[in-house]
Amino acid sequence: MGWFGKKEAKAAPNDDNHIENLFEKYDKDDSGAIDQDELKAALAEMKLPAYHAEEIFDTIDTNHDGKIDLKEFTTYVEAKESVLKKTFDKFRRGNDKISSEDMLHVLDDMHLHPTAQDIKKLMDIFDDDHSGEVSWDEFRDHLVLLNPADFSKIADEWMHYSGEHGATGGGTIKATGAKWHAAAAGGIGAAISRTCVAPLERLRMQMIADGAKFGGSNMALVKHVMKVEGIAGGWRGNGVNMVRILPQNAVAFGAKGPIKKAIEEQFGKGVLPTIAGSSLAGMVCISSVYPLDLARGRITTSPGVYSGLGDALMKISSQEGVGALFKGISHANIWAIPYYAATFCSYDAAKSFYVEGWLGEGDERRTVGPAVGLVLGMIGGCCGTVAGFPFESARRKMQLQGIGGRPAIYSGLFSCMSGVVRIEGVQGLFRGVSANIAKMAPAS
């Protein structure tokens, strides 16, 4: 039985030469081997970006001699065909071929919600004989180089990339207007979530600044804030945080895509390029709103020193110099490296453990749903938070020293970290981490 409870269609008549014919199609110079440039050309013909080529090439080139011979290609295709056949059977609904209605039905199930033009794009890519339907041979030959287990990502990329590189015109699933709507919705959602967890954020920042003063006790700090400032003290600095979120989201929206695309085009996809792209995008976001972040930290942890955001920015720049608005910015950017490295590596490890250890062998089950994805994301976020927290703690201390009666004793990142360890022990670098982790679930 197939994915929709129907009987699986018979495979197309066995064509002993189809693999060889496909190999010859990719072997443009008739050298008897496929190189990376030929693989990129094959991807371009399929309306897919070239960065897939390196990963695909490394998978097929099992003897790592820098070329793919017919034997390696045959072994790869034969191993892929059973998976491809299962994917093909997910699409067709009672017929031997996939219709445009079948394509629409499955992509809707994947929550992509394509337009009629999107479906036409995909059908044009697959339907080589222009019959209006996609046969098994057509489906197999277009997907044999790719991973069909998660067709939603492939389809989404096809519609984006084909629209940008000369395929039929029309809208894509994630059109520019929809992206900006999503960005606006994301900004509103971020503002709401951060307002909900503002007391935890206050606790986190105050513990970093004054944890030793309260013996490292979260409860002692909470009691002090409640006694001196009342319940409203939990939301001190939240208004400034809202002001910071809007430009930060705008920068994130504008920067992440181009940075990720540039790195992937240069180095391909993989863990290291993903970490590098995310770290660079994070650095751009942090740097672009850093004065607001510094002012927020001081307003949140030092009641009475500043009357508001404008007053804080003016006093800091006039009393300490404009450069003081960027105090600790290098430390903040260093933080991005361990944070994103630990986040993505731990997420991938948790995902692999879940997929390999909990799911069955059938490819149709080896996907991660939204609920599980949220949990895995939280695991990655927690690991990233812990890994990066000493750097976060040090940069906050650098921002806040000399303010609100705190002594100015640190000259740099490592002098700060070593000083904290000498006076408070290693645990001093992690004061506030529990509040940081506690706020992650509701903020998500």
N, C-alpha and C positions, 0 to 999 in steps of 0.2 A: 504494500500500500504506500502511496506517496504522501506528500505533506498535507494535501487537502482530502485525504481519505479515498483517493481514486486508485485504480489499478495503474501501475506504471506502464508507460508505453514501451513497445519494443524498441531496442536500439536500432539505429539505422543499419542497413546492410553493411557487413564488414568490408571495409575498403583497406586492403593490405598496404596500399600505397599512399594513404592520406597523410601519414606522418612524414614520409619522404617528400611528398609534394609540398607540404607546409615548410619543411626544412629548406627545400630548394627555393621557395618563395622568399624566405628570409635571407638566404645566402645570395646576396645581390651580385657579388663578383664571381660567383661560381668557383670559389676556392675550395669547396668541400668543408668549410667551417664558417660559423657565424661569429663575428666579433661584436664588440659593444656598439660600435657605430651602426652596424647593420641592425642590431637589436633596437637601438633608438629610432632608426628609420621605420622599423616595423611598428613600434609604438605610435609614432607620428601618423602612420597610415590608419591606425585604429583610434586616432584622435585622443591620444593619451600623452601626458608630459614625459619628458625624457628621464626624469629622475628615478623612475621605476627601473630603468635599465640595469643599474649597478646591482641592485638587490636580486633581480631576476637572474642576471648573468652569474653571480656568485653561487646561486642555488643550482643552476644547471651545470656549470663548469666544475664538475666534481673533482677532476684531477688538477685543477687550478693552473692550467697551462696557458690561460689567456685567450682561449677560443673554445667554441662549442662544436664538437663533432657530431655526426649523425647518431652514433651510439648513445652519447650522453643525452641528446635531444629526444631520442626514442624512449629511453628509460624514464625521462622526466614526463613526457606526454602520456605514456602508458600509466604511470602512477597517478596522473591528474585526472584521467578520463572517468574513473569511477566516481570521483567527487563531482566532476562536472555534470555527469549524468544525473546525480541526485539533485543538483541545483536546477538542471533543466526540468526535471519532473516537478519541482516546486512551482514552476511558472505555468506550465500548460494545464488547462482545465478541461480534461475530457477529450482533447485532440492530440494529434501527433506533433503539432507545431504550436509555437507561441504566437498569439495574436496581440494586437495593441491593447485589447481589453484585458488580456492576461497580464501584460506588463503593468498596466495601470492598477489592477487589483493587487498584485504583489507589492508594488512600491507604496501603495496606500497602506498596506499591512505593515510596511516598514516605517510608516509615519513620515514619508518624504513628501506626500501629497503633490505629485507632479501636475503640471498643466498639460493641456493637449499638445502644446508645442514641445514640451519636454519629452513626451512619449514619442512624438514624431522624430525627434533627434535620435533617440535610442533605437527606434525601429530602422531609421535610415542607416545607422551604424551597423546593425546586425543583418539586415535584410539585403544580402548581396544580390539576389536574383529578382528583387523588387516584386515579390509575390504578395506582399502585404502580411506575410507571416514569417517567423524565424524557425528554420529547421534545426534539427539536432546538429548537423554538420556545421551550419553557420554559427550556432551558439558555441559549439566546441572550439572552432577555429579562432573566434574572437576572444575567448576567455582562457585559452590554454596557457598563455604566458602569465596570467594573473591568479590571484587567490579568490576563488568564487565563494568562499565560506561566508564572507560578509559582503554580499552584493550591493547593499545599500551604499557603502562608501564608494564602491566602484561606479555605480550609477550616478551618484552625486557628482563625482569627479568628472565623469564623462560629460555630463550636462554643463558643468562649469567650463571645462577646458575646451570642449567642442564649440561652445558659444564664443570663446575668446580667440579661437584659432581657425576661423574660416568655415565652420560648419553652418548649417542652416540657422538663420536668425531667429529671434524670439526671446522670450523671457526664460530665465532659469529658475530653479526652485528657490534659490537664495538670491533673489534680485537685490539690487542696491538699496531700493526703498525698504524692502523687507529687512535688510541688514541694519539699516538705521533705526527702524522700528524696534528691532530686537535689541540694539544697543541702548535705546532709550528705555525700553522695558527692563533691561538689565540694570541700568543705572537706578531706576526707581526701586527695583527689587533689592539692589545692594543697599540703598538708603534705608529701606524698611528693615532689612535684616540687621544692619549695623545699629539701628536704633534699638532693636530688641535686645541685642547683646552688649549695649553700651556699658552697663555696669561691670560686665566681665572685662571689657576693654579697659575701663578705668582701673580695675583691680590689677590687670596685667601690667599696665604702664606704671602704676604707683609702686608695685612690687619691684619692678626693675629699678626705679629711681630711689626708693626708700625701704626696700625689703629688710635690710639689716636693722633699721630703726624699729621695725615691728617684729623682730626676732624671726623673720621668715614666715610668720603666721598670716595666712590669708584672712582668717577670722578676726585677728587683732586689728588688721587694717580696715576691714569692713566695719567693725564696731567704731573705730575712730572716725571714719568718714560719716557714718550715720549720726554720731554724736555731734560732730562739728558742723556738718553741712546739711544733714537731713537726707531724706531719700533722694532728693534732687541731685545730690552729689554724685550719684551713680551715673548721671548723664552729663556731667561736666565735660565740656569739650566736644560733645556730640554734634552741636551745630557746626562747628568748624570742620568736623569730619565729613558732614554732608556737603559742605562747600568744596572740600578736597576731592570727594568721590566723583563729582560731575566732570571736571577737567581730566581726572585720571582715567575715567572710563572712555572719554573722547580720545585721549592719547593712545590708550590700549587698543581701541577699535581701529585707529589709523595706523598704528605701528606693528601690531602683532602679525597681521597678514603679510605685509611686504617683507618683514624680517624673516618670517618662517619660509616664505616662498623663495627668497634670495638664498638662504642657507641650503634648502632642499635642492634647488637647482644646481648649486655648486657641489654639494657633498652627498646628495641623495637623502633618502629617508633612513631612519634608524634612531637608536637611543641617544647617541652622542649628538647628532644634529638637532634632535628634538630638545635636548637639554640646553644646547648652545643657543638655539633660537628663543627658547622660553626665557633663558637667563638674560639675553640681550634685550628682549622686549621688556622684561621686568626692570632692567636697569633704566631703560628709557622712561618707563612709567614713573619709577621712583624719582628720577632726577627732575622730571618735568614739573612735579608738584612738591618738590622737597621743601621749599620755604613754608608752604602751607602745613606740611607734615611736622616740621620743626615747631612752628607756632602752636599747632594742635597739642603736641606733647607737653609744651611748657604750660599752656593754659589748663590742660587737664590735670597736671600733677602739681601745679603751683598756684593754688587759689589766692586771689587778691593781688597778684603781681601785675596782671594785665586786665584791662576792662573788656577786651574783645579782640577779635582777629586783627582789625586795623591798627589798634593800639599796640598789639604785640609786634606786628611787622615794623611799625614806625620806631618803637623803642629799641628793638633789636638792631635795626640798621643804623640808627642815630647813636646809640650808646656803644655798640660793639663793632660797627662797620657793616657794610652790605655783605661782605664775605661771611659774616656770622650766620646769615640766613641759610648757608650751605654747610654749616658745621656738621661733620660726620657723614657727608654724602659719599665719600669713597668707601667708608665702612658699610654703608647701606648697600652699595653695589656689590661689594665682596660677599655680603650675605646672600645675594641672589644665587651664587654658584652652588654652595652646599645645599641650599633650600631646594632648588629645582632638581639638582642631581639626585638627592635623596628621595624627593617626591616621585619622580618618574621611575627610578629604579625600584623603589618599594612598591609602587603601583603595578609595574610590570610583573614583579615577583608574586604579588598577591593575586593578580589576574591569572598568571600561569598556574599557581597552586589551585585556584578555584576551578579553572577550566580542566586541568589535568586530573585533579583529585576528586572533584565532585560531579562533573558532568559525564555523560555517557560518551561512547566512542562515535556516535552518529554526528556528522558535521552539522546537521540541522539543529542540534542542541548546544553546539559549542560556541554560543554567543553569550554576551553579558547583557542582561536587561537593565533598565534604568535604576531599579531599586538596588541591585547588586553593584551597579556602576557607582552609585552614590556612596555605598559602603566602602568600596575599593578606593574611591577618590578620597574619602575621609582618612583611610589608612595611610595613603600616600601623603596627604596633607599633614597628618600627625608626625610621620617620620621626617618630613621636610622641616616642619616646625622645630622639632627637637634638634635636628642636625644644624639648622641655621641659627638657633636661639642664642648661643654665646655671642655671635656677631651682632644680632639684633639687640641684645642686652648692652653690649659695648657701645654701639652707636647711639642708643638712647641715653646712656650715661654721659656720653660726650656732648649730646645736645643739651642735657639738663644740668650739668655741673655748673656751679656758680650762680644758680637761680634758686630762689626760695630758701636761702640759707644753706644750700649745699656747697661744700668746698669745691674749688676748681683744682683738682690734683692730677688729672690725667692729660698726658701730652699726645697720645695717639692710641690706636686700636690695641696694639699688643701691650703697651704700658697699662692700659685700662684693664685688659683681661688678666694680665699677670698680677696687677694690684688687687683685683677682686678676689682672685684665687688665694693670694697671700693673706688677705684680711678675713675673707668669709669662707674660704674653701671653694672647691669646684662647684658645689651646689649654688654658690652665689651667682654663677653665670646663668643659672636656670631659674632664678626667682621670677615668678610670673608665668612660667611655661604651663603650669596646670590650668590657669585661667585661660591661656591662649588656646589650649586643646579643648577646654570645656565649651568655648564659644563657637567651635568649628561646626558642630552638628546643627544647632539652630541657625547659624549663619548660612549654612548650605541650603 
